[in-house]
Amino acid sequence: MTLAPFDLLLRGGHVIDPATGLDGIADVAITDGRIAAVQKDLPGTARETIDARGRLVLPGMIDTHTHIYTYVSGRFGLPADLVGVESGVTTLVDQGGASCMTFPGFRKFIAEPAKSRVLSFLSAYVVGGLEGHFYPNLYGPDGVDVAATVKTALANRDLIRGIKVHAELGGVARWGLKVLRLAAEIGREAQLPVYMHFGQLWPLPDSGTNGVDPDEILPAVVELMRPGDILAHPFTRHPGGFIDKHGKLHPVVDAALARGLKIDVGHGSHFSFRMARLALDAGIMPDTLGADMHGYNTRMPPPPGTPARHPDDEEAHPFAGAARFSLSYAMTELLALGLTLPQIVPMVTTNCAAMLGMQGEIGTLKPGAVADVSVLADERGRFRLGDNEGTEVTADRMLSPLFCLRAGTRHDAAAPILPQAIAA
């Protein structure tokens, strides 16, 4: 073990690293951008020491659901580092912003310049996430090119870690399961997990539901999915999710999990305390926690030169919602629902690394790993939380990012989108 001098030493924080089983007070030493040692009362000196007493020290947090393709996706895309290192998050997974047509631009102008680590779940649609999927007619089966999408995924395996598609009422009413079958084909041929959005996204066509029952979508789609594929938005407030129209957990969910499917919270504007309570009480525990922040549920100015589609575009967008948000705030909401830190921390670290096929590379503080570290305040008191249904919950803890280390370089959590605690 290297004893001295370390480049940086985080002293006395509450370290939780599910990958190594550590949950307690310890020091974390960094040298040459990698974890050098983790133990209590670590001997040796450092060029810089940070007092982390009273703080949570976690492996660099991973957000499995972001929308960061700025400019190309219009108002939908947020700047990567605003959602990433400036919010205490070291790794971001863009969900469906880039496509087989636009991925080279995503690599060049988003992933490469970012201080955060940026990965992608490639859109199954050739148009990707334009304006947050505002125009549903672009997302039919004629807008899916299986061969080109598979080719792009195979040629960019360093960044592309999965495929993104939407299993929801507006699309199924228009095209049946055609798009979803094509997305499943892409996933099989590229040998990548498919991330399935559930919960209505698009308005219904003029012909209505065309006889489609939203509660029939989940079981039909599950039959197309393979072990390791991901069911998104288990706590959605929109029809077609885990909770059926009778307020009960859909009976297919347990069977889907038994088949090896995974669950990502995909918080965003979908999250409902009411639906979360029903799902959790039915025994559903998410594997990963994606924040799903974007330009319509996170209040900030649009990128310069981005025109408004019409005067009321924010209110008209199906994802309009919360003003400020963060991955740490989503963790706070799960704490308020009765989950524990040992249950939640894997959702933003080890489980995410497994989802991305990067176990041991990220999401751990194991010596030798890249020094990605998130440091959070764990405040106690009474805090008011609210969702987009108007439900308010009182929490006795609030997690807030203070700073993170990305490959050993410090970034303070100073993003203007970070929520402020509201006393209850």
C-alpha positions in Angstrom: 0.0 0.0 0.0 1.2 3.5 -0.9 1.6 5.4 2.4 2.7 8.8 1.3 2.3 11.2 -0.2 -1.1 10.7 -1.6 -2.4 13.3 -4.0 -5.7 13.7 -2.1 -7.1 12.3 1.1 -10.8 12.4 2.1 -10.8 12.0 5.9 -13.4 10.5 8.1 -16.5 10.3 5.8 -19.3 7.8 6.0 -18.1 5.6 3.1 -20.7 3.3 1.4 -19.3 1.1 -1.3 -21.6 -1.8 -2.2 -19.0 -3.4 -4.4 -16.6 -4.0 -1.5 -19.2 -4.3 1.3 -17.9 -1.2 3.1 -20.4 0.8 5.1 -18.8 2.9 7.8 -16.3 5.6 8.7 -13.2 5.5 6.6 -10.6 7.5 4.7 -10.3 7.5 0.9 -6.9 8.2 -0.6 -6.4 9.1 -4.3 -3.1 9.0 -6.3 -2.7 9.6 -10.0 -6.4 9.8 -10.6 -7.1 6.4 -9.0 -8.2 5.0 -5.7 -5.0 4.3 -3.7 -6.5 3.0 -0.4 -9.7 3.0 1.6 -9.6 2.2 5.3 -10.3 3.7 8.7 -7.6 6.0 10.1 -5.4 5.6 7.0 -1.8 6.2 7.8 0.3 8.6 5.6 0.1 12.1 4.4 -1.4 13.8 1.3 -0.7 16.9 -0.8 -4.3 17.9 -0.1 -6.6 16.7 2.7 -10.4 17.3 2.8 -12.4 16.8 6.0 -15.3 14.6 5.1 -16.6 14.0 8.6 -20.4 14.0 8.7 -20.5 13.6 4.9 -21.5 10.6 2.7 -18.7 9.4 0.5 -19.9 7.2 -2.3 -18.5 5.7 -5.5 -19.0 8.3 -8.3 -22.8 8.3 -8.8 -24.1 7.1 -12.2 -27.3 8.6 -13.7 -28.8 5.9 -15.9 -31.4 8.2 -17.5 -30.3 11.7 -18.8 -31.1 13.8 -21.8 -28.0 15.8 -22.7 -27.9 16.1 -26.5 -28.0 19.9 -26.4 -28.9 21.8 -29.6 -29.7 18.7 -31.7 -32.6 17.7 -29.4 -33.7 21.3 -29.0 -34.9 22.4 -25.6 -35.0 18.8 -24.4 -31.2 18.4 -24.0 -29.5 19.8 -20.9 -25.7 20.5 -20.8 -23.9 17.4 -19.8 -21.8 18.8 -17.0 -24.8 20.7 -15.5 -26.5 17.3 -14.9 -23.1 15.5 -14.3 -20.2 16.7 -12.3 -21.8 20.1 -11.4 -24.6 18.1 -9.7 -22.2 15.6 -8.0 -22.7 12.9 -10.7 -19.7 11.4 -12.4 -21.2 9.2 -15.2 -24.2 10.0 -17.4 -26.2 7.7 -19.7 -28.0 9.7 -22.4 -31.3 7.9 -23.1 -32.1 8.0 -26.8 -30.9 11.5 -27.7 -28.6 10.2 -30.4 -29.5 7.9 -33.3 -27.7 6.1 -36.1 -27.8 9.4 -38.0 -26.7 11.7 -35.3 -24.3 9.7 -33.1 -21.1 11.0 -34.6 -22.1 14.5 -33.5 -23.0 13.2 -30.0 -19.5 11.7 -29.7 -17.7 14.8 -31.0 -19.7 17.6 -29.4 -21.2 16.1 -26.2 -19.2 13.1 -25.0 -15.7 14.1 -25.8 -15.7 17.7 -24.4 -17.6 16.8 -21.2 -15.8 16.6 -17.9 -18.4 14.0 -16.9 -18.1 10.5 -18.3 -20.8 10.3 -21.0 -22.3 7.1 -22.4 -25.3 6.4 -24.6 -28.3 4.2 -25.0 -28.8 4.7 -28.8 -32.3 5.6 -30.0 -34.0 2.8 -32.0 -35.5 5.7 -34.1 -33.4 7.3 -36.8 -34.5 10.8 -35.6 -33.4 10.2 -32.0 -34.8 12.4 -29.3 -35.7 15.5 -31.3 -37.6 18.0 -29.1 -38.2 15.3 -26.6 -40.2 13.1 -29.0 -42.7 16.0 -29.4 -43.8 14.9 -32.9 -45.1 11.3 -32.6 -45.5 10.7 -36.3 -41.7 10.6 -36.6 -41.5 7.5 -34.4 -43.3 4.8 -36.4 -41.9 1.7 -37.9 -40.8 3.5 -41.1 -38.6 5.6 -38.8 -36.6 2.6 -37.6 -33.5 1.3 -39.6 -32.4 -1.9 -37.9 -29.3 -2.5 -40.0 -28.0 1.1 -39.6 -28.7 1.2 -35.9 -27.0 -2.2 -35.3 -24.0 -1.0 -37.4 -23.7 2.2 -35.4 -23.9 0.3 -32.1 -21.3 -2.2 -33.0 -18.9 0.5 -34.2 -19.2 2.5 -31.0 -19.2 0.0 -28.2 -17.0 2.2 -26.1 -19.9 4.6 -25.6 -23.0 2.8 -26.7 -24.3 0.6 -24.0 -27.9 -0.1 -24.9 -30.9 0.7 -27.1 -33.8 3.0 -26.2 -37.4 2.7 -27.3 -40.9 3.6 -26.0 -43.7 1.0 -25.2 -46.6 3.3 -24.6 -50.3 3.8 -25.5 -50.0 6.5 -28.1 -47.5 4.5 -30.1 -49.2 1.1 -29.8 -52.5 2.7 -30.8 -50.8 3.9 -34.0 -48.6 1.1 -35.0 -49.2 -1.9 -32.7 -46.1 -3.6 -31.6 -44.1 -3.2 -34.9 -41.7 -0.6 -33.5 -41.1 -2.6 -30.4 -40.4 -5.8 -32.3 -37.8 -3.9 -34.4 -36.2 -2.5 -31.3 -36.0 -6.0 -29.8 -34.3 -7.1 -33.0 -31.8 -4.3 -32.7 -31.0 -5.4 -29.2 -30.5 -9.0 -30.1 -28.3 -8.3 -33.1 -26.2 -5.8 -31.3 -26.1 -7.9 -28.1 -27.1 -4.9 -26.0 -29.9 -4.3 -23.4 -33.1 -2.6 -24.6 -34.4 0.1 -22.3 -38.2 0.2 -22.6 -40.1 3.3 -21.6 -43.5 2.5 -20.1 -46.3 5.0 -19.3 -48.1 7.1 -21.9 -45.9 9.6 -23.7 -47.7 10.6 -26.9 -51.3 11.9 -27.3 -53.7 9.4 -28.8 -54.3 9.5 -32.6 -57.6 11.0 -33.9 -59.0 7.4 -34.0 -58.4 7.0 -30.3 -56.9 3.9 -28.7 -57.9 1.7 -31.7 -59.1 -0.9 -29.1 -55.8 -1.0 -27.2 -56.1 -1.4 -23.4 -53.1 0.3 -21.8 -52.9 -2.6 -19.3 -52.3 -5.0 -22.2 -49.1 -3.3 -23.3 -46.8 -4.4 -20.5 -47.4 -8.2 -20.9 -47.2 -8.0 -24.7 -43.9 -6.2 -24.6 -42.4 -8.3 -21.9 -42.7 -11.3 -24.3 -40.3 -9.5 -26.6 -37.6 -8.8 -24.0 -34.5 -10.7 -22.9 -32.8 -11.1 -19.6 -30.9 -7.8 -18.8 -33.4 -5.6 -20.7 -34.8 -2.8 -18.7 -38.3 -1.8 -17.7 -38.4 2.0 -17.2 -40.8 4.2 -15.1 -42.2 1.7 -12.6 -43.7 4.6 -10.6 -45.2 6.4 -13.6 -48.4 8.4 -13.1 -49.4 7.7 -16.7 -51.5 4.7 -17.9 -49.7 1.6 -19.2 -47.2 1.2 -16.3 -46.6 -1.2 -13.5 -49.8 -0.2 -11.7 -53.0 -1.1 -13.6 -56.2 0.8 -13.9 -57.5 -0.8 -10.7 -54.6 0.4 -8.6 -52.9 -3.0 -8.4 -49.5 -4.2 -9.4 -49.7 -5.7 -12.9 -49.5 -9.5 -12.5 -46.9 -9.8 -15.3 -44.3 -7.8 -13.3 -43.2 -10.6 -11.0 -42.9 -13.0 -14.0 -40.8 -10.4 -15.9 -38.4 -10.0 -13.0 -38.1 -13.8 -12.6 -37.0 -13.8 -16.3 -34.1 -11.5 -15.5 -35.6 -8.2 -16.6 -34.3 -5.1 -14.7 -36.1 -2.0 -13.4 -35.0 1.7 -13.7 -36.9 4.3 -11.9 -36.6 6.9 -14.7 -37.9 9.6 -12.3 -38.4 12.8 -14.3 -42.0 14.0 -14.8 -43.4 10.5 -14.5 -42.7 9.9 -10.8 -45.7 9.6 -8.5 -45.4 9.1 -4.7 -48.8 7.4 -4.9 -47.7 4.9 -7.6 -44.4 4.4 -5.9 -46.1 3.5 -2.6 -48.3 0.9 -4.4 -45.4 -0.7 -6.2 -43.0 -0.8 -3.2 -45.7 -2.2 -1.0 -46.2 -4.9 -3.6 -42.5 -5.9 -3.2 -41.1 -4.1 -6.3 -37.5 -2.9 -5.7 -35.9 -0.9 -8.6 -32.4 -2.0 -9.7 -31.3 1.5 -10.8 -32.3 5.1 -10.3 -32.2 7.4 -13.3 -33.2 11.0 -12.7 -34.6 11.7 -16.2 -33.9 15.4 -16.1 -34.4 17.4 -19.3 -35.2 20.8 -20.6 -38.9 20.5 -20.0 -38.9 19.4 -16.4 -35.9 21.3 -15.3 -36.3 25.1 -15.4 -33.4 26.8 -17.1 -33.0 29.0 -20.2 -33.0 27.1 -23.5 -29.7 26.9 -25.5 -28.9 30.2 -27.3 -30.7 30.4 -30.6 -33.2 27.7 -29.8 -36.6 28.9 -31.1 -39.8 28.3 -29.2 -42.3 26.2 -31.2 -45.2 28.3 -29.9 -45.8 30.6 -27.0 -47.0 27.9 -24.5 -44.5 25.2 -25.5 -43.5 24.4 -21.9 -47.1 23.9 -20.8 -48.0 22.0 -24.0 -45.1 19.5 -23.7 -46.1 16.2 -22.2 -43.1 16.2 -19.9 -43.7 19.7 -18.4 -43.2 19.6 -14.7 -40.8 20.2 -11.9 -38.6 23.3 -11.7 -35.4 22.0 -10.1 -34.2 18.4 -9.7 -31.2 16.2 -9.2 -30.2 12.6 -8.7 -29.5 13.2 -5.0 -33.0 14.6 -4.7 -34.4 11.4 -6.2 -32.5 9.5 -3.6 -34.0 11.7 -0.9 -37.5 10.8 -2.2 -36.8 7.1 -2.0 -35.6 7.6 1.6 -38.9 9.4 2.3 -40.7 6.3 1.0 -38.9 4.2 3.6 -36.0 2.8 1.6 -32.6 2.7 3.3 -29.2 4.0 2.1 -27.9 0.4 1.7 -30.9 -0.2 -0.6 -30.5 3.1 -2.6 -26.8 3.5 -3.0 -26.5 0.4 -5.3 -29.1 2.0 -7.5 -26.7 4.8 -8.4 -23.4 2.8 -8.3 -22.9 -1.0 -8.6 -26.2 -1.9 -10.2 -25.7 0.8 -12.8 -22.2 -0.5 -13.6 -23.7 -3.9 -14.1 -26.4 -2.5 -16.4 -23.7 -0.9 -18.5 -21.4 -4.0 -18.5 -18.8 -2.0 -16.6 -18.6 -3.8 -13.3 -15.3 -3.1 -11.5 -14.6 -0.1 -13.8 -17.0 2.4 -12.3 -19.4 2.5 -9.4 -16.7 1.3 -6.9 -14.0 2.7 -4.6 -11.9 -0.5 -4.8 -8.2 0.4 -4.8 -7.0 0.6 -8.4 -10.3 1.9 -9.8 -10.6 5.3 -11.4 -11.1 7.9 -8.6 -14.7 8.7 -9.3 -16.2 9.8 -6.0 -19.4 11.6 -5.0 -19.6 13.5 -1.6 -23.0 14.4 -0.3 -24.4 16.3 2.7 -26.9 14.3 4.7 -29.1 16.9 6.4 -31.6 16.1 9.1 -34.8 18.0 9.8 -38.3 18.2 8.2 -38.3 18.9 4.4 -41.3 19.1 2.1 -41.2 17.1 -1.1 -43.7 17.1 -3.9 -44.5 15.3 -7.2 -46.3 16.4 -10.4 -49.6 15.0 -9.1 -49.6 17.5 -6.3 -48.8 15.0 -3.6 -46.6 16.3 -0.8 -44.5 14.2 1.5 -42.5 15.2 4.6 -39.0 13.9 4.7 -36.6 13.8 7.7 -33.5 13.7 5.6 -32.2 15.6 2.6 -29.3 14.4 0.5 -27.5 17.2 -1.4 -24.3 17.0 -3.5 -21.3 18.9 -2.3 -18.7 18.0 -4.8 -17.4 15.0 -6.8 -14.1 13.7 -8.0 -14.0 12.7 -11.7 -10.7 10.7 -12.2 -9.4 12.5 -9.2 -10.2 16.0 -10.3 -12.6 17.9 -8.0 -15.8 19.5 -9.3 -18.0 21.5 -6.9 -21.7 20.9 -7.1 -22.7 24.4 -8.2 -25.3 23.7 -10.9 -28.1 26.3 -10.8 -30.7 23.6 -11.4 -30.0 21.9 -8.0 -33.1 22.0 -5.8 -33.2 24.0 -2.6 -34.4 22.3 0.6 -37.9 23.5 1.6 -38.6 23.2 5.4 -41.8 21.5 6.3 
